[in-house]
């Protein structure tokens, strides 16, 4: 199957024009005329994963491998090491990042993964009705995302509404109009800012909040690919973080 056909389907599904100005979603490696034998879906790329993917495949990731212009390609960085493998194996790469956040992922995580009652929302920020005690709600979110420990900022005992942005969404804090904000990669000074605004926070982490990308995209792509006699495979990259408690890794 020609790569162009898959690219066009993805662009109709979640237009690449929706991406943020700083983003680099779209076709990053390969040519639209390439013949694709298999499609692999993952939140990211890593060397172990690429070793298992056969030549002439397409990988669709959430995070772009390349964000900024490369001045050298000397294989001593994360992106250039993987670029070498992609080119050697003739593996194409498409990334769907902030475009699919807006069109699908944030709502999917809120509704399908967390089971929240989603309210009318626009763009990145998804709002949902909660009506729960903060401690109970924090426990509920941790269980849904399988978080062994949870970092929070508690400003209110009771949560009526929650806002959600998967990945790293603290730049949206000034726009949040909810009792609690769920997002990942929360920094110390951002937590202080949220506390001053009396907005509670639950850090749902980056990988854990976005890993549903693969399941989401598989569901959206499967029938189209099967109709074209092509299979899609979830080939998930690993979370680079390992969490420890008192010197022992948490399983």
C-alpha positions as CSV (number, residue, x, y, z in Angstrom):
1,X,0.0,0.0,0.0
2,X,1.3,3.4,-0.9
3,X,2.3,5.6,2.1
4,X,0.4,8.5,0.5
5,X,-3.0,6.7,1.0
6,X,-2.3,6.2,4.7
7,X,-1.1,9.8,5.1
8,X,-4.2,11.2,3.5
9,X,-6.5,9.0,5.7
10,X,-4.7,10.2,8.8
11,X,-4.9,13.8,7.6
12,X,-8.7,13.5,7.2
13,X,-9.0,11.8,10.5
14,X,-7.0,14.4,12.4
15,X,-5.8,17.3,10.2
16,X,-2.1,18.0,10.6
17,X,-3.0,21.7,10.2
18,X,-4.4,21.5,13.8
19,X,-1.0,21.2,15.3
20,X,0.6,23.9,17.3
21,X,3.2,26.3,15.6
22,X,6.1,24.7,17.6
23,X,5.1,21.2,16.8
24,X,6.4,18.9,14.0
25,X,3.7,16.4,13.3
26,X,3.3,14.9,9.8
27,X,5.6,12.8,7.6
28,X,9.1,13.0,9.2
29,X,10.9,10.1,7.4
30,X,10.0,8.5,4.0
31,X,8.4,9.4,0.7
32,X,4.7,9.4,-0.1
33,X,5.4,7.0,-2.9
34,X,6.9,4.4,-0.5
35,X,5.3,0.9,-0.5
36,X,4.3,0.0,3.1
37,X,4.2,-3.6,4.2
38,X,3.2,-3.2,7.9
39,X,2.0,-0.4,10.2
40,X,3.3,-0.1,13.7
41,X,1.8,2.3,16.3
42,X,3.6,3.6,19.4
43,X,3.8,6.7,21.7
44,X,7.5,7.0,21.0
45,X,10.5,5.3,19.3
46,X,13.3,3.4,20.9
47,X,16.2,1.3,19.6
48,X,14.8,-2.0,21.1
49,X,11.5,-1.4,19.4
50,X,13.0,-0.5,16.0
51,X,15.1,-3.7,16.0
52,X,11.9,-5.7,15.9
53,X,10.2,-3.8,13.1
54,X,10.8,-5.2,9.6
55,X,12.0,-3.2,6.6
56,X,9.6,-1.2,4.5
57,X,7.2,-0.6,7.4
58,X,5.5,2.6,8.6
59,X,5.7,3.7,12.3
60,X,3.1,6.1,13.5
61,X,4.1,7.8,16.8
62,X,2.5,10.3,19.1
63,X,5.7,12.3,19.8
64,X,7.8,13.6,16.8
65,X,11.3,12.2,16.7
66,X,12.5,15.6,15.4
67,X,11.3,18.9,16.9
68,X,14.0,21.3,15.7
69,X,16.2,21.6,12.7
70,X,19.2,19.2,12.8
71,X,22.6,20.8,12.1
72,X,24.5,17.6,12.3
73,X,23.6,13.9,11.8
74,X,26.5,12.2,13.6
75,X,24.5,9.4,15.4
76,X,25.4,10.5,19.0
77,X,21.9,11.8,20.0
78,X,18.6,10.1,20.5
79,X,17.0,11.4,17.3
80,X,20.0,10.9,15.0
81,X,20.7,7.3,16.3
82,X,17.1,6.4,15.4
83,X,17.1,8.2,12.2
84,X,20.0,6.1,11.0
85,X,18.0,2.9,11.8
86,X,14.9,4.2,10.1
87,X,16.8,5.1,6.9
88,X,18.8,1.9,6.8
89,X,15.6,-0.2,7.1
90,X,13.6,2.0,4.9
91,X,11.0,2.6,7.7
92,X,8.8,5.6,7.2
93,X,7.7,7.7,10.2
94,X,4.6,9.8,10.7
95,X,3.9,11.6,14.0
96,X,0.5,12.7,15.2
97,X,1.1,15.0,18.2
98,X,-0.8,18.1,19.1
99,X,-3.2,17.6,16.1
100,X,-4.6,14.4,17.6
101,X,-4.5,15.8,21.1
102,X,-7.1,18.4,20.0
103,X,-9.2,16.2,17.8
104,X,-9.3,12.9,19.8
105,X,-6.8,12.0,22.5
106,X,-7.7,14.3,25.4
107,X,-11.4,13.6,25.1
108,X,-10.7,9.8,24.7
109,X,-8.6,9.7,27.9
110,X,-11.1,11.7,29.8
111,X,-14.1,9.6,28.7
112,X,-12.9,6.1,27.8
113,X,-9.9,5.7,30.1
114,X,-10.9,7.7,33.2
115,X,-14.7,7.3,32.8
116,X,-15.4,10.9,33.4
117,X,-18.6,12.7,32.4
118,X,-17.2,15.0,29.7
119,X,-18.7,18.5,29.4
120,X,-18.7,20.6,26.2
121,X,-15.0,21.4,25.5
122,X,-12.9,23.1,22.9
123,X,-9.3,22.6,21.7
124,X,-6.8,21.1,24.2
125,X,-8.6,21.5,27.5
126,X,-11.3,18.9,28.3
127,X,-13.7,19.7,31.1
128,X,-15.7,17.1,33.1
129,X,-18.1,16.9,35.9
130,X,-16.8,15.1,39.0
131,X,-18.6,15.9,42.3
132,X,-16.2,13.9,44.6
133,X,-14.1,14.4,47.6
134,X,-10.6,15.3,46.5
135,X,-8.9,12.4,48.3
136,X,-11.4,9.9,46.8
137,X,-11.0,11.5,43.3
138,X,-7.2,11.3,43.5
139,X,-7.4,7.6,44.5
140,X,-9.9,7.0,41.6
141,X,-7.6,8.6,39.0
142,X,-4.5,6.8,40.3
143,X,-6.3,3.4,40.0
144,X,-7.6,4.2,36.5
145,X,-4.0,5.1,35.3
146,X,-2.3,2.5,37.5
147,X,-0.2,5.1,39.2
148,X,1.7,3.5,42.2
149,X,2.1,6.9,43.8
150,X,0.5,10.2,43.0
151,X,1.8,13.8,43.2
152,X,-0.9,16.3,44.0
153,X,-1.6,19.9,45.0
154,X,-4.7,20.0,47.3
155,X,-6.5,23.3,47.4
156,X,-10.1,22.2,47.9
157,X,-11.7,19.4,49.8
158,X,-14.4,18.9,47.2
159,X,-14.1,18.8,43.4
160,X,-17.1,19.7,41.3
161,X,-15.4,20.1,37.9
162,X,-12.0,18.9,36.5
163,X,-9.9,20.0,33.5
164,X,-7.6,17.6,31.7
165,X,-4.7,18.0,29.2
166,X,-2.7,14.9,28.6
167,X,1.1,15.1,28.4
168,X,2.6,18.3,29.7
169,X,-0.2,20.9,29.9
170,X,0.8,23.3,32.7
171,X,1.2,26.1,30.2
172,X,-2.6,26.1,30.0
173,X,-3.0,26.8,33.8
174,X,-4.0,30.5,33.3
175,X,-7.0,29.3,31.1
176,X,-8.2,26.6,33.5
177,X,-11.7,27.2,34.9
178,X,-12.2,24.2,37.2
179,X,-11.6,23.1,40.7
180,X,-8.9,20.6,39.7
181,X,-6.5,20.2,36.8
182,X,-5.2,16.8,35.6
183,X,-1.9,16.9,33.5
184,X,1.7,15.6,33.6
185,X,5.2,16.9,34.1
186,X,4.2,19.4,36.8
187,X,7.1,21.4,38.1
188,X,7.7,22.9,41.5
189,X,7.0,26.6,40.6
190,X,4.0,25.6,38.5
191,X,2.6,23.9,41.6
192,X,3.1,27.1,43.6
193,X,1.3,29.1,40.9
194,X,-1.6,26.6,40.9
195,X,-1.8,26.9,44.7
196,X,-2.0,30.7,44.5
197,X,-4.9,30.3,42.0
198,X,-6.6,27.8,44.3
199,X,-6.6,25.1,41.6
200,X,-5.9,21.6,42.8
201,X,-3.6,19.5,40.7
202,X,-3.1,15.7,40.2
203,X,0.0,14.8,38.2
204,X,-1.1,12.1,35.8
205,X,2.4,12.0,34.3
206,X,3.4,12.2,30.7
207,X,3.8,8.6,29.5
208,X,0.9,7.3,31.6
209,X,-1.6,10.0,30.4
210,X,-0.7,9.5,26.7
211,X,-0.1,5.8,26.4
212,X,-3.7,5.4,25.3
213,X,-2.7,7.0,21.9
214,X,-1.8,3.6,20.5
215,X,-5.2,2.0,21.5
216,X,-7.1,5.0,20.2
217,X,-5.3,5.1,16.8
218,X,-5.5,1.3,16.4
219,X,-9.3,1.6,16.8
220,X,-9.5,4.4,14.2
221,X,-7.2,2.8,11.7
222,X,-7.9,-1.0,11.9
223,X,-10.9,-1.2,9.5
224,X,-9.3,1.0,6.9
225,X,-6.1,-0.9,6.9
226,X,-7.8,-4.3,6.9
227,X,-9.9,-3.2,3.8
228,X,-6.5,-2.6,2.1
229,X,-5.1,-5.9,3.3
230,X,-2.6,-4.3,5.7
231,X,-2.2,-5.0,9.4
232,X,-1.5,-2.6,12.2
233,X,0.4,-3.6,15.2
234,X,0.8,-1.8,18.6
235,X,4.6,-1.9,19.2
236,X,4.8,0.2,22.3
237,X,8.0,1.9,23.3
238,X,9.0,1.6,27.0
239,X,8.5,4.3,29.6
240,X,12.1,5.7,30.2
241,X,11.3,6.2,33.9
242,X,11.5,3.5,36.6
243,X,9.9,4.5,40.0
244,X,11.5,3.6,43.3
245,X,10.2,3.5,46.9
246,X,12.8,3.6,49.7
247,X,15.4,2.3,47.3
248,X,13.4,-0.5,45.8
249,X,11.8,-0.4,42.3
250,X,7.9,-0.3,42.3
251,X,6.6,-3.2,40.1
